[in-house]
Amino acid sequence: MCGILTILDIDPSRSNPAELRRQALAMARKIRHRGPDWSGIYSDDWAILVHERLSIVDVEHGAQPLVDTLQGTVLAVNGEIYNHRELRHGLGEAHDFQTLSDCEVILYLYDELAPKDFLNRMNGIFAFVLYDPKRETYLIARDPIGVIPLYLGWDREDRLYVASEMKALVSHCERIREFPPGHFFLGHEADKGFQRYYEPDWAEPGYVPDTPYDPTALRAALESAVRRQLMCDVPYGVLISGGVDSSLVAAIAAQYRDGRVEEGGTTPAWWPRIHSFAVGLKGAPDLAPARLVADHIGAIHHELHFTVQEGLDALSDVIHHLETFDITTIRASTPMYLMMRKIRAMGIKMVLSGEGADEIFGGYLYFHKAPDGPELHAETVRKLQKLHLYDCARANKSSAAWGVEARVPFLDRDFLDVAMRLDPAVKLPRNAPRPRPIEKYPLRKAFEGLIPEEVLWRQKEQFSDGVGYAWIDALKATAEREISDVMLRGAAERFPVKTPETKEAYFYRQMFEHHFPSATAVNCVPFERSVACSTETALRWDASFAKMADPSGRAVTGIHDQGYRDEVR
């Protein structure tokens, strides 16, 4: 993970170049946690690009900003381009490659192809700014799902700022907005504005896929995605939450432990033993199944415990790094934030995670209430289109806070095309041919035999629940002590925009306002009613949802197997 900060649309007649350069460096320092390994800067009278690097690929030579020595274009990227070797071989003209960095190929794709064409050829996670002084323009783009964060801001001089995190912009910009996933913006073509390049057929309104379920094809697609994302020149690890998603990613990665993946095969690995990580309160529901999987795949397992007080003490820092006041995100991000600090202390710089599977396969418990296949599919599309606001932000910013890169194979664009074109009837939990209805049946069935049966068929446990039910209970109790009834009754007066409805929501909103007092920052935070991570649209599936104010998975009464029994221990 890296951090980028750029200033564009500079008018040299109204700016002091030296002063603006110092300002850019100061702004970039606020996101140096994302890239603690090196800092680089390019500046001229019209643009400034700053890069804070986390070195994962081509550690010795991949420093940025990267420059096309023949054309003069300049590039600052946060991300990974997994198919960069294939793209490099497909280039038609002679180019002066300076590094083995996976990102440098973007410079030369820009030379040869229109933005929409080359962005759709890239398989990776990315957010970048490419500045072209010859054409007096610039290109900004973000990956299809929004795994990598990106924000835009404008100051009083109407200069455009681009940054990996909002915190770099808040004290300098009058307006801030999130850059939309799957889009690009070509500067000085203002009449076109943001242009969508990622337009999969399965996301078209009203489209209902009908591809028959083929477990062999589904398995091969995920194995390919994991293998691609093992592209790495530094020690890496795998996260095992104890559920099926992260366990499958870890088990597939373990099959390639003897070599670093390269085109045409493998080479001796820098890190021949695979290390796995799980986090929770002592006795948390997720810890035992996580260790079972780790033992099964032969990983060196690290079970990391945190206390409720450690989590509470970290809340303000978590909100500062995550840049949100969303309840579910904060609940889940805090244990992950604490875990990532220990992971980096062990020398790990990249981890594979299981985010995205629940959105793709209808894995949350409320999907048991889906009325039919078409409605389930429509909800999975809605969930994927909002994922950049929730789980992607959590995984990326919790890890980037400590200079760790989180990769998410389930959100690989090639895998998405396979999984999202399945007939959604096979994803309905009630259609699972098991002794009881179960979420994500097609995924579980495709990987029979890879991980222990008791984990493969274990019911969904939301991460904030699985780290220990006492964690959410403690958050609610703390908010009850900190926020009075009078304060909550006056919430609309203090917070007229996106007014918190519960004491826990008010508690987080106070912390957010402390770190981000700008009114424009509030607009970048998601705000919608939810049950068990549903979208607001899905609340109509069950009349009882309207009475619930808690997004925990345990809120879906009668479906969760163990939550309520464990809660009263």
LOVORO-281013 format. One record per residue (C-alpha): x, y, z. Coordinates in Angstrom, 2 decimals, padded with zeros to 5 digits. Example, Ala and Ser with C-alpha at 12.3 -4.5 7.8 and 13.67 -1.06 7.14 Angstrom:
2
       xx       yy       zz
   012.30  -004.50   007.80
   013.67  -001.06   007.14
This chain:
569
       xx       yy       zz
   000.00   000.00   000.00
   001.26   003.48  -000.80
   000.06   007.05  -000.42
  -000.28   009.61  -003.18
  -000.84   013.37  -002.95
  -001.02   015.58  -006.01
  -001.84   019.20  -006.74
  -003.10   019.93  -010.27
  -004.51   022.87  -012.21
  -001.89   025.17  -010.72
  -001.84   028.70  -012.14
   001.83   029.76  -011.90
   000.87   033.42  -012.15
  -001.07   033.13  -008.87
   001.13   030.63  -006.98
   004.52   030.51  -005.32
   006.03   027.22  -006.60
   008.42   026.79  -003.67
   005.69   027.44  -001.12
   003.24   025.10  -002.84
   005.88   022.37  -002.96
   006.43   022.71   000.80
   002.68   022.53   001.32
   002.42   019.35  -000.77
   005.18   017.68   001.24
   003.46   018.62   004.50
   000.15   017.24   003.27
   001.80   013.99   002.15
   003.34   013.49   005.60
  -000.18   012.99   006.95
  -000.47   009.77   004.92
   003.13   008.54   005.28
   001.87   005.62   007.37
   000.62   004.17   004.07
   004.11   004.21   002.59
   006.87   004.38   005.21
   009.64   003.00   002.97
   010.46   006.03   000.78
   009.19   009.44  -000.32
   009.37   010.89  -003.81
   008.21   014.11  -005.45
   007.87   015.62  -008.93
   007.00   019.28  -009.39
   006.83   021.88  -012.11
   004.89   025.11  -012.51
   001.63   023.30  -013.29
   001.57   020.12  -011.18
   003.03   018.49  -008.07
   002.98   014.72  -007.48
   004.14   013.26  -004.15
   004.44   009.53  -003.45
   004.87   007.74  -000.12
   006.02   004.22  -000.93
   005.40   000.84   000.57
   007.78  -001.38  -001.40
   006.22  -004.74  -002.30
   007.38  -005.38  -005.89
   010.85  -004.41  -007.19
   011.85  -003.24  -003.74
   015.17  -001.76  -004.86
   014.14   000.13  -007.99
   010.42   000.89  -007.93
   010.45   004.34  -006.32
   007.88   006.84  -007.59
   006.80   009.12  -009.18
   007.70   007.18  -012.31
   008.66   009.12  -015.45
   008.39   008.12  -019.11
   011.81   009.25  -020.30
   010.67   009.44  -023.92
   007.31   011.21  -023.53
   007.78   013.07  -020.26
   004.62   011.76  -018.58
   004.73   011.36  -014.81
   002.90   008.73  -012.74
   002.06   008.30  -009.05
   000.25   005.06  -008.18
  -001.11   003.37  -005.10
  -001.78  -000.24  -005.97
  -000.76  -003.46  -007.68
  -001.17  -004.48  -011.32
  -001.22  -008.27  -011.17
  -001.03  -008.87  -014.93
   001.71  -006.32  -015.59
   004.02  -008.82  -017.30
   001.32  -009.84  -019.76
   000.55  -006.18  -020.43
   004.21  -005.36  -020.93
   004.57  -008.12  -023.54
   001.50  -006.82  -025.36
   002.89  -003.33  -025.90
   003.50  -002.53  -029.56
   006.06   000.25  -029.40
   009.56   000.58  -027.95
   009.48   001.94  -024.41
   012.26   002.83  -022.02
   011.38   000.74  -018.96
   013.30   001.98  -015.94
   012.18  -000.56  -013.33
   010.58  -003.95  -012.79
   007.70  -002.25  -010.99
   004.27  -003.60  -011.83
   002.98  -000.02  -012.07
   005.35   001.36  -014.69
   003.42  -000.31  -017.51
   000.61   002.23  -016.98
   002.82   004.94  -018.49
   003.20   003.05  -021.75
  -000.38   001.81  -021.94
  -001.32   005.48  -021.84
   001.00   006.12  -024.80
  -000.69   003.48  -026.94
  -004.34   003.19  -025.92
  -007.36   005.24  -024.90
  -007.96   005.28  -021.13
  -011.09   003.11  -021.21
  -009.32   000.49  -023.33
  -006.23   000.08  -021.21
  -007.99   000.37  -017.86
  -010.18  -002.58  -018.82
  -007.08  -004.61  -019.65
  -005.60  -004.10  -016.19
  -006.20  -006.69  -013.49
  -005.35  -005.14  -010.16
  -006.16  -002.74  -007.37
  -005.11   000.83  -008.01
  -005.63   004.56  -007.75
  -003.35   006.78  -009.78
  -002.63   010.19  -011.22
  -000.82   010.43  -014.56
   000.35   013.92  -015.52
   001.09   014.69  -019.18
   002.93   018.02  -019.51
   003.17   017.78  -023.31
  -000.61   017.56  -023.75
  -001.23   019.79  -020.74
  -003.61   017.26  -019.23
  -003.82   014.59  -016.58
  -005.55   011.25  -016.06
  -006.97   010.11  -012.70
  -008.39   006.61  -012.26
  -009.51   004.15  -009.58
  -009.89   000.36  -009.65
  -013.24  -001.25  -010.55
  -014.55  -001.99  -007.04
  -012.69   000.70  -005.10
  -010.34  -001.49  -003.08
  -007.87   001.41  -003.06
  -009.21   004.69  -001.60
  -009.00   008.01  -003.45
  -010.29   011.50  -002.71
  -010.51   014.79  -004.57
  -010.46   018.30  -003.13
  -010.56   021.89  -004.37
  -009.09   024.95  -002.65
  -010.06   028.61  -002.90
  -007.81   029.04  -005.94
  -009.71   026.18  -007.65
  -006.62   023.98  -007.67
  -007.40   020.27  -007.74
  -005.96   018.00  -005.05
  -005.91   014.20  -005.22
  -005.04   012.10  -002.16
  -005.20   008.54  -000.92
  -006.88   009.60   002.31
  -009.16   012.46   003.25
  -007.00   013.55   006.19
  -004.41   014.99   003.80
  -007.01   017.39   002.35
  -009.22   018.60   005.19
  -007.21   021.65   006.23
  -006.55   022.89   002.69
  -009.67   022.14   000.63
  -013.02   023.89   000.60
  -014.71   020.90  -001.02
  -013.86   017.19  -000.74
  -015.42   014.20  -002.45
  -014.58   010.55  -002.98
  -013.39   009.55  -006.44
  -015.89   006.97  -007.76
  -014.64   003.38  -008.30
  -014.49   002.08  -011.85
  -014.15   005.60  -013.28
  -011.49   007.82  -014.79
  -011.23   011.57  -015.19
  -009.27   013.16  -018.01
  -008.30   016.68  -016.97
  -009.16   019.59  -019.26
  -011.98   017.60  -020.83
  -014.38   019.07  -018.32
  -017.40   018.59  -020.56
  -017.04   014.83  -020.16
  -016.40   014.79  -016.39
  -016.08   011.40  -014.71
  -016.24   008.55  -017.21
  -017.12   005.00  -016.24
  -014.86   002.35  -017.74
  -015.93  -000.67  -015.68
  -019.33  -001.78  -017.00
  -019.82  -005.53  -016.43
  -022.96  -007.04  -017.88
  -023.92  -008.62  -014.55
  -024.29  -005.16  -012.99
  -026.75  -003.84  -015.56
  -030.13  -002.86  -014.00
  -032.66  -005.66  -014.42
  -030.09  -008.20  -015.61
  -030.54  -011.66  -014.12
  -027.69  -014.08  -014.88
  -028.45  -017.65  -015.90
  -025.10  -019.44  -016.15
  -025.48  -022.96  -014.68
  -023.44  -023.70  -011.58
  -020.13  -025.40  -012.38
  -018.12  -026.00  -009.17
  -014.98  -026.88  -011.13
  -015.01  -023.57  -013.03
  -015.72  -021.58  -009.88
  -012.87  -023.27  -008.03
  -010.42  -022.71  -010.87
  -011.35  -019.03  -011.08
  -010.66  -018.40  -007.39
  -007.43  -020.40  -007.47
  -006.25  -018.26  -010.39
  -007.13  -015.06  -008.54
  -005.21  -016.07  -005.42
  -002.22  -017.17  -007.48
  -002.15  -013.82  -009.31
  -002.25  -011.91  -006.08
   000.73  -013.74  -004.60
   002.91  -011.44  -006.76
   005.24  -010.22  -004.03
   008.94  -009.66  -003.28
   008.58  -009.35   000.49
   007.36  -011.53   003.40
   003.61  -012.05   003.29
   000.91  -013.63   005.43
  -002.70  -014.76   005.31
  -005.58  -013.69   007.52
  -007.80  -016.49   008.83
  -010.92  -015.24   010.56
  -012.28  -018.73   011.19
  -014.91  -018.49   008.49
  -014.98  -020.14   005.09
  -013.89  -017.13   002.98
  -010.51  -016.32   004.48
  -009.86  -020.02   005.14
  -010.20  -020.86   001.46
  -007.91  -018.00   000.41
  -005.31  -019.15   002.94
  -005.56  -022.78   001.86
  -005.12  -021.90  -001.82
  -002.16  -019.66  -001.02
  -000.57  -022.49   000.94
  -000.48  -024.59  -002.24
   002.09  -022.13  -003.63
   004.18  -021.74  -000.48
   007.31  -023.22  -002.08
   007.78  -020.50  -004.65
   007.01  -016.92  -005.54
   004.59  -016.85  -008.44
   006.09  -015.67  -011.72
   005.08  -016.00  -015.32
   005.63  -019.56  -016.46
   006.03  -021.05  -012.98
   007.61  -020.21  -009.65
   010.98  -019.11  -008.36
   012.44  -019.73  -004.91
   010.37  -017.82  -002.38
   011.69  -015.05  -000.21
   009.39  -016.37   002.53
   009.10  -020.16   002.22
   006.89  -020.66   005.30
   003.37  -019.30   005.26
   002.29  -017.35   008.33
  -001.35  -017.01   009.31
  -003.02  -014.57   011.68
  -006.25  -014.45   013.66
  -007.45  -011.89   016.20
  -010.03  -011.91   018.95
  -010.81  -011.64   022.62
  -009.74  -014.73   024.53
  -012.29  -017.46   023.84
  -013.74  -015.66   020.80
  -015.87  -017.81   018.44
  -013.49  -017.38   015.50
  -010.22  -018.41   017.14
  -010.61  -022.20   017.40
  -011.72  -022.74   013.77
  -008.96  -020.40   012.58
  -006.33  -022.50   014.33
  -007.90  -025.68   012.93
  -007.49  -024.34   009.38
  -003.95  -023.13   010.03
  -002.92  -026.55   011.31
  -004.61  -028.20   008.34
  -002.69  -026.14   005.76
   000.61  -026.27   007.65
   000.85  -022.56   008.42
   002.80  -021.01   011.26
  -000.17  -019.59   013.12
  -000.29  -016.48   015.27
  -003.35  -016.10   017.48
  -003.45  -012.46   018.57
  -005.55  -011.48   021.57
  -006.76  -008.05   022.49
  -008.67  -006.86   025.52
  -011.85  -004.83   025.52
  -009.96  -001.93   027.09
  -007.28  -002.02   024.40
  -010.00  -001.82   021.80
  -011.73   001.07   023.53
  -008.44   002.92   023.89
  -007.81   002.59   020.16
  -011.21   003.89   019.00
  -010.17   007.48   018.37
  -007.12   006.39   016.36
  -009.24   003.92   014.40
  -011.74   006.62   013.46
  -008.89   008.92   012.46
  -007.41   006.27   010.15
  -010.69   004.88   008.82
  -012.23   008.33   008.26
  -015.73   007.15   009.09
  -018.40   007.12   011.77
  -020.18   004.05   010.36
  -020.99   001.67   013.23
  -020.27  -001.67   011.54
  -017.02  -000.44   010.04
  -015.69   000.83   013.38
  -016.72  -002.30   015.25
  -014.88  -004.53   012.79
  -011.94  -002.22   012.07
  -010.72  -001.91   015.64
  -009.60  -005.54   016.11
  -008.16  -005.53   012.59
  -006.27  -002.31   013.29
  -004.72  -003.82   016.44
  -003.85  -007.03   014.60
  -002.15  -005.21   011.74
   000.23  -003.46   014.11
   001.47  -006.81   015.38
   001.65  -008.21   011.86
   003.94  -005.38   010.74
   006.06  -005.84   013.89
   006.71  -009.41   012.71
   008.10  -008.14   009.39
   005.04  -008.91   007.24
   004.20  -006.27   004.58
   001.42  -007.96   002.60
  -001.55  -010.11   003.64
  -004.28  -011.93   001.75
  -007.80  -011.49   003.07
  -011.29  -012.84   002.39
  -013.30  -009.65   001.87
  -015.94  -009.69  -000.85
  -017.27  -013.26  -000.72
  -020.35  -012.35   001.30
  -021.30  -009.65  -001.18
  -020.81  -011.96  -004.15
  -022.52  -015.09  -002.82
  -025.17  -013.61  -000.51
  -023.31  -014.64   002.62
  -024.77  -012.35   005.24
  -027.48  -013.82   007.41
  -030.17  -011.46   006.14
  -029.89  -013.15   002.73
  -031.95  -015.97   004.23
  -034.84  -013.53   003.83
  -034.24  -012.92   000.10
  -037.56  -013.54  -001.69
  -036.09  -014.99  -004.90
  -033.00  -015.30  -007.08
  -033.39  -012.06  -009.06
  -033.79  -010.02  -005.87
  -030.79  -011.74  -004.31
  -028.70  -010.91  -007.38
  -029.83  -007.28  -007.36
  -028.82  -007.01  -003.71
  -025.39  -008.54  -004.34
  -024.84  -005.94  -007.06
  -025.92  -003.16  -004.68
  -023.56  -004.52  -002.04
  -020.60  -004.69  -004.42
  -021.23  -001.15  -005.66
  -021.15   000.12  -002.05
  -018.27  -002.05  -000.88
  -015.71   000.74  -001.29
  -017.52   002.58   001.51
  -017.41  -000.31   003.95
  -015.30  -003.50   003.84
  -012.81  -002.22   001.27
  -012.21   000.87   003.37
  -011.86  -001.25   006.50
  -009.40  -003.73   005.00
  -007.33  -001.08   003.25
  -007.12   001.64   005.87
  -006.81  -000.68   008.90
  -003.77  -002.30   007.31
  -002.34   000.84   005.67
  -002.32   002.52   009.10
   000.71   000.34   009.87
   002.27   000.07   006.40
   000.72  -003.29   005.47
  -000.97  -004.05   002.15
  -004.20  -006.10   002.19
  -005.13  -007.96  -001.00
  -008.59  -009.35  -001.70
  -008.73  -012.20  -004.26
  -012.53  -012.50  -004.17
  -012.71  -009.03  -005.74
  -010.45  -009.96  -008.65
  -012.29  -008.75  -011.75
  -011.92  -012.07  -013.58
  -013.28  -014.01  -010.63
  -016.17  -011.56  -010.30
  -017.21  -012.27  -013.88
  -017.42  -015.99  -013.15
  -019.15  -015.75  -009.76
  -021.58  -012.94  -010.61
  -022.82  -014.60  -013.80
  -024.06  -017.66  -011.89
  -027.79  -018.30  -011.81
  -028.63  -016.60  -008.47
  -031.08  -019.34  -007.52
  -028.09  -021.48  -006.54
  -027.01  -018.77  -004.08
  -030.32  -018.72  -002.18
  -029.54  -020.21   001.27
  -032.83  -022.14   001.34
  -031.89  -023.91  -001.91
  -028.73  -025.40  -000.43
  -029.06  -029.23  -000.52
  -027.79  -029.63   003.04
  -029.54  -030.72   006.25
  -030.19  -027.00   006.91
  -030.16  -023.82   004.83
  -026.65  -022.40   004.53
  -025.20  -019.27   002.98
  -022.64  -019.42   000.14
  -023.42  -023.01  -000.79
  -021.87  -022.84  -004.30
  -018.57  -021.58  -002.87
  -018.48  -024.19  -000.10
  -019.39  -027.05  -002.43
  -016.71  -026.08  -004.96
  -013.96  -026.46  -002.34
  -014.97  -029.66  -000.58
  -011.88  -031.40   000.74
  -009.61  -028.34   000.85
  -010.29  -027.29   004.44
  -011.82  -029.15   007.42
  -015.53  -029.87   007.00
  -016.51  -028.14   010.24
  -015.07  -024.88   008.93
  -016.19  -025.34   005.33
  -019.81  -025.63   006.46
  -019.60  -023.26   009.43
  -022.30  -020.59   009.43
  -021.49  -016.95   008.72
  -020.12  -014.96   011.66
  -019.69  -011.23   011.05
  -016.14  -010.21   011.92
  -017.18  -007.79   014.66
  -019.20  -010.65   016.25
  -016.63  -013.37   015.66
  -013.80  -011.59   017.50
  -015.92  -011.96   020.64
  -019.53  -011.00   021.39
  -018.31  -009.06   024.46
  -016.65  -006.55   022.10
  -019.91  -005.18   020.69
  -021.55  -005.36   024.12
  -018.70  -003.26   025.58
  -019.03  -000.67   022.83
  -022.73  -000.27   023.51
  -022.15  -000.07   027.27
  -019.42   002.55   026.85
  -021.63   004.66   024.61
  -024.44   004.37   027.16
  -022.12   005.82   029.83
  -020.61   008.53   027.62
  -023.74   009.78   025.84
  -026.65   010.97   027.95
  -030.31   010.80   026.99
  -030.31   014.59   026.73
  -027.39   014.52   024.30
  -029.13   011.97   022.10
  -032.37   013.98   022.08
  -030.36   016.96   020.83
  -028.51   014.98   018.16
  -030.35   016.63   015.27
  -029.36   020.07   016.52
  -025.70   019.20   016.94
  -025.46   016.97   013.87
  -028.13   018.17   011.42
  -026.60   016.18   008.55
  -026.58   012.38   008.89
  -027.97   012.62   012.41
  -026.98   009.67   014.66
  -029.94   007.61   015.86
  -028.30   005.67   018.70
  -025.88   006.47   021.50
  -023.19   004.32   019.89
  -023.56   006.23   016.63
  -023.41   009.56   018.51
  -020.27   008.39   020.37
  -018.43   007.69   017.11
  -019.70   010.85   015.44
  -018.18   012.97   018.23
  -014.77   011.42   017.61
  -015.08   011.87   013.87
  -015.93   015.56   014.23
  -012.87   016.00   016.44
  -010.59   014.66   013.69
  -012.55   016.00   010.71
  -014.39   019.21   011.66
  -014.98   020.15   008.02
  -018.63   019.89   006.96
  -017.56   018.58   003.56
  -015.85   015.59   005.19
  -019.19   014.33   006.51
  -020.46   013.97   002.96
  -017.79   011.33   002.26
  -019.10   008.96   004.96
  -021.87   006.44   004.18
  -025.09   006.71   006.14
  -028.00   004.31   005.73
  -030.14   002.03   007.84
  -028.95  -001.57   007.88
  -029.62  -004.93   009.49
  -026.77  -007.44   009.54
  -024.90  -005.44   006.87
  -027.86  -005.17   004.50
  -028.44  -002.26   002.19
  -031.39  -000.08   003.05
  -033.26  -001.49   000.04
  -033.19  -005.01   001.49
  -034.99  -003.95   004.68
  -038.26  -004.53   002.87
  -037.55  -008.27   002.78
  -038.82  -008.75   006.34
  -041.19  -006.53   008.32
  -039.25  -007.22   011.53
  -036.17  -005.47   010.07
  -037.91  -002.11   010.47
  -037.83  -002.53   014.27
  -034.08  -003.26   014.47
  -031.46  -000.59   015.04
  -028.38  -002.82   015.32
  -026.37  -003.91   012.25
  -024.88  -006.95   014.03
  -025.38  -010.37   012.44
  -026.96  -011.52   015.69
  -029.90  -009.23   014.96
  -031.35  -011.70   012.45
  -033.41  -013.72   014.90
  -033.93  -017.42   014.26
  -031.10  -017.77   011.75
  -027.89  -017.32   013.69
  -026.95  -020.70   015.17
  -024.96  -019.79   018.26
  -024.95  -016.04   018.75
  -027.74  -015.71   021.24
  -026.73  -018.73   023.29
  -023.14  -017.53   023.57
  -024.21  -013.97   024.32
  -025.88  -014.93   027.61
  -022.97  -016.92   028.99
